[in-house]
C-alpha cells in the first residue's frame, strides 16, 4: 500500500484553506505553517521545516531535516532544502507587514528567530481557518478513521474482557491494551493538540481512579505513574472484585484518530444507582447522536441537553467535584481534540464529513466514572457511530 497522501487530496486541502483565508482575511498576503501536524495535512509529510503559502504564488515547503525523507514521503510539488530561515527569505520578493501564523503553537522563541530573517511588523492568527478546513474530512480521511474505529470496537468490546485479571495493576492492563491495539493496526500514539500535553494511550482506571483529577481538560482522570508522568496507569492500584473498570483511549490509523470510552463491571455488578446513572448517560449520548446532522448548531445541542438535566444529575456530570468540563463532545481527526466542540460559543453549523466524539459521563463517589463515548460521522440521518454501539458496563464475572 502506498502510504503517501495523493496529490489531488493535497491540492484540495490547499484550495480549501486559501478559500477560507480569502473569506476571513481578504487582504492576507502570506501564511506560514510551523506545526508538524499541519505540515502533514498540507504536504503529506512532517519534518523540521516550514510551509510558506503566498497568496499570489505557489506554496513552498522548506525543510531543514530531513529533506530526503520529505521527498520520499510526499507528492507535494514544491519541496526545497534550507539550512536556515535565510535560505527561504531570499526567495521571497517582498515581505508583507502582516504574516499569518498558528498562534496557538508557535513559541515566542521561534517567532523571534523567524522574524530575524522575515522583518514583518504584525502577526495574525490563522488557527481558526486551519481548524475549519481540517474539521470536514474527505473520503480519503474518513477511510482511515473508519479503520481506527473498527480496531477500537474490536479491542475494547471483545478483547479487553479477556485481559482483566484480579490483582493486575492499572499499568499492566494499559500495557496489554496498548500492545493489542498496535498489533491490530493502531498507529501507536493518541495525539492531542492542546499545548504541552503528552498522552500515550488515554485513561485506564480501576474504581475511584477514574474520578481522580486529570491534568488535562477531560471529564475523567487517572492516577498515572507519578506526578512527573501522569499517564498510562498506576503500578499500585490493583484490580479487585466489585471494581468499575474505566477505559478512555484513542486509536488511530495513518494519523487519523477515533475516541472511545468503555466500562466494565469486574467480579460483580455495580450498585443499582450507579447502573441507572450510567444508563442515563447512554440515553444522553443517543439523543445527541440523533441531532448530529448537517446544519445543527453545536452550542444549541449543548444547551438542549444541559437544560434538561435536573440539579441532582447535573452534580458531578461531566466530571467529579470541582473537576468538571463544559462540553459534551469534540471534533476529532489528526488530533483527538479538534474543532468543533459541543459547547457554548460554537455557533457554526455542522457539516457532512465532520466527525465528533460524544462523551456524556458522570462521576460517582467511591465508584468511579460511568458513561460512554463513541465517535460519530455527521450524516443527514444523524450521527453514525464508527466505534461500536455497546452501551458499556460489560460484565466480567
N, C-alpha and C positions, 0 to 999 in steps of 0.2 A: 504494500500500500504506500502510495506517495503521500507523505505527511505534510508536504508543502501546501500552504493556502493558495488556492487557484488565483490567477491574476485577475480574472473577472470579478472575483469576490473582493480583492483588494481595491480594484478600481471603483466598485460600487460603494465601498465604505468611504473612500476618499471623496467621492462625488457627494455623498450624503452629508459629510462633515462640512464641505465647502458651502453647500446649500444652507445648512444650519447657521454657519458663520455669517453668510450674506444676509440672512433673515434677522439675526440678533445684533450684528455689528456691521452695518452697511459700509462703514469706512475702513474696515480692517485691511491691513496690508501684509502682515506676516505672522505666522503662528509657529511655535517651536515646541516639539514634544520631547520630553526627557524620560517620562515614566516608561519602564520596560514593558509593562503590560500594554500600555497604549502603543508603544513601538510595535509590539507583536500584532496588535489589532490592525494597524495600518500597513505594516510591511511584511508580516508573516515570520519575523524573527525578532529576538530580543537580545541586544548587545549593549556594550558600553558605548554610547553614542547619542545622537540626537537627530530628530527628523525635522527638517525645516520646510515649512509649507508656505511659499509666497502666494499671494492671491492671484497674481498675474503671470505666474510661471509654474513649471513642474516642481513637485516636491523632491527633495534630495535627502537621502538617509546617509548621514555622516557617521562613520563607525571608527572608533579607536581600537576596540578589541571585541570580537575578532572579525576583521574584515573578511577573511577567508571563509569563516563559518557562515557569515551573513550571506555571502554569495552562494554557498552550498545549500542553504536552507530556504532562500527566498526567491520568489519570482518578481519582487519589486524591481522596477526597471532602472532605477537611478540610485545606486549604492556607491559611495565613494569613501576612500580611506582618509583618516585625519590623524595627525599627531597631536594637534591642539586646536582650540577654537579658532586660532588664526587662519588655519587652512580653509575653514568654512567661510570665515569673514571675507577673505579675499575674493570669494566667488559671488558675493552679494554686491550688486551695483549701487544700491542705496539703502542705508539703514534707516528705517522709519522711526518716528518719535515714539510710537507705541508698539510694543510687542505683546502678543497674546501667549500665555503660558498656562500650565497646570499649576495654579497657585496652591492647590491642596497638597502637592507633593514636592514641589521644588524648594529645596532648603535655601536659607539666606546665603550660605557659603557658595553653593552652586550658582545662585543668581549673581553674586558678586563676581565670580570667575567668568561667567558668561558675559556680563556687562563690560568687563575689562576690554574685551575684543569687539563687542557689539554695543557701542555707546548710545543706546536709546534712552529716552527720558522717562517713559512711563511703561508700566506693565498692567495688563488687564487679564482677567480670568477667562479661560475657555473651558473650564471644568464642566459647566452645565451643558455646553454644546456637545462635548465628547460623550457625556453621560447619556444624553438623549439619543445620540446615534447608536451607542452600544446597547441601549435598552431594547431596541427592536432587533430580534435575531433573524438572520436569514435561514433558509432551508439548510444550508451547509452547517451553520452553528447549531441549529436545533437537532440535527442528526447526532452530534456528539453529546448533547445534553440528554437526549433520549437514551443513548447508550449508558451514560452515567447513571441515569435514573433506574435503568434496569438492573445494573450492578447493585445500586443502593437497595432496591427492593429485595433482590435475592439474598443478599448478605444479611441485612438487618431483620428480615422477616423469617427467613428459612435457616440461616446458618448460626446466628447468634444464640438461639436457644440451646443448640448443641454445645456451645462453648462454656456455658455457665456451670460452674462447679463450686460447691460450698468450700469456703476457705480461700478461694483465689482472691488476689488483690485487684483493685481497680486498674492498676498499671498492667497486671498480667492480662486482663481482658482487653485493655486498649491495644496491647501489642499483638494479641491474637487477631483482634478485629482489623487492625492496620494491615497485618500480613495477608489476611484473607481478601481484603478489598483490593490490595495491589495485585495479588495473584489473579483476581478476577478481571483486572484491567484498569483499576483506579490509577491516576497519574501520580499519586504519592504525596500530595500536599493539599490542604484546604487553604486557598489563597484569599486573603482579605485585603480590602482597600483602605480600611481605617488606619490612620497613622500609627506606625511603630507597633503593630500588632502581629505577634507570632502565634500561629495556630497550626499545629502539625496535623491534627485529626479533628478535634472538637471536644465535647464533654462526654466522658464516660464515668458514670457515677453510681454508687450504691446508696440507697436511702437518703439521709439528710444531706449528703454531699452535693446533691443537685440543687439545693437551695442556699448553699454557701455562696457569698457574693462573688461574682465574676469580675475579672479585671478589664473586661471589655463590655460593650453595650449589647448585652443579651439578656433574655429573661432568666435563664438558668445559670448555674455556676458550677464550680467544682473545686476540690481541694488542690489538685495538681500535685506536682512532685515536691515543690518547695516554694518559698516566696520568690526565689530567683528564677524559678521555672514553673509557673502556674499553669501547666499544660499536661496533657495525657491523662494522668490519674494518680491517686495516692498509692504509695507502696504499703502503707499501714492499714488502710481501710479494707477489711476483708468481707467477702460475701457471706451472708448468713440467712437462714430461713426466715421468711417474712419480709425480706428487703424488696423495695421497689428498685428495679434496675432501670436507669435512665441513660439513653444514648442519643446524643445530638451531634451528628458529624456530617462533614461534607464529603462528597465523592466527585471525581472529575475524570474526563476523558479528553485528551489533547487540549488541555487548558480550560475546558468548559465544565462548570460545576452544577451539581444539584445539592439540595439541602434536605435532610430528613431527620426526624426525631421518632424514635420508637421506644416504648416502655414495656417492661416485663414484670410479672409477679413471680418471685422466686420462692419456692418451698410451700407457700400457702397464699390464699387470696389476701388482698389488702382489705382494710376496714370498709364497710359498705359506703360510708360517707365519702371516702376517697374515690371509690369507683364511680359514684354518682357525679362527683366534680369532674372527673375525667370525661365521662360521657357528655357532660355539658360542653366541655372544650371541643370535643369531636363534632358536636352539633353546630357549634360556632364556626368551626372550620368549613363544614359542609355548606353553611349559609353564605360564608364569604366566597367560597368557590362558585356558588351559583351566580354571584354578582360579578365575577371576573370576565367581563365581556368588553369588546371594543366600545369606547365611548364612556365607560364608567369612570367616575372620579374617585381616586384613592382616598382623598380626605372625606368624601361623603360615605364611602364604605366604612371607614373608621368610625365616623360619627354614628351611623346607623347601628352598628354593633354596640358601641360603648353606651349609647343612650338606653339600650335595652337592659343593661346589667343592673341588678339590684345592689344595694350598698354592701351586703354581706359577701356576694360573689366577687364584687369589684375588689374587695380587700384581698391582697395577695394574687390578683390576676395580673398576668404578665410579669411575674417576679415574686419576691417574698420580702416582707418588711419594707424597709426603705429602698431596697434594690429592685426597682421596677422600671420597665421600659415603656415608652409612649408610642408603640407601633404594634401592628398585628401581622405584618408581613413585609417582605422586601423583594426587590428585584434581584436577579442572580444571573451570572454568566461567567465571564473571565475572572471575576472575583465573586465571593459569596455575597458580599454586601453591596449590591448595585442599586441604581435608580430604576424605577421609582420606589417609594415606600408607602405602605398603607398606614398613613398617619396624617395628623393635621398639617395643613400647608401644602400638600401635594395635590395641585388643582388641575394639572394637565391630564386629559383623558387617556385611559389605557388604549393600547393599540394591539391588533392581532400581531403575533410574533413576539410580544413581550412574554417574559417568564417570571413568575412570582413564587417565592416560598412563603407559605402561610402557616403561622405557628401560635395559635391560641394555647396558653399554658397557665397553670395555677399552682402556686407553691402551697404545700400543706405541712404544717408544723410537725416535726418528728417523723415525717414520712418521706417527703421529697417533692419533686416537681412532676405533676401529672399533665396530660395534654398530648398534643400531637403536632407534627409538622410534615407537610408534603410539598413538593414542587409542582406547580401548575403552569401549563401553557394557556395563554389567553386565547379563547376561541369565541365565535358568535354564540355558541351554546353554553358558554360559561367555562370555568377553569377545568382543564383536563389534567388529571394527575399523571405525571410520568415517573413517580417514585413509589407507586403502590397505593392500595386503598385499605389496608388493615387498620383497624381502629386503635391498635395498641393494647397495652396491659395484657400481653401474651402470657398465658400461664405456663410456668416451667416448674412442674412438680409431679 
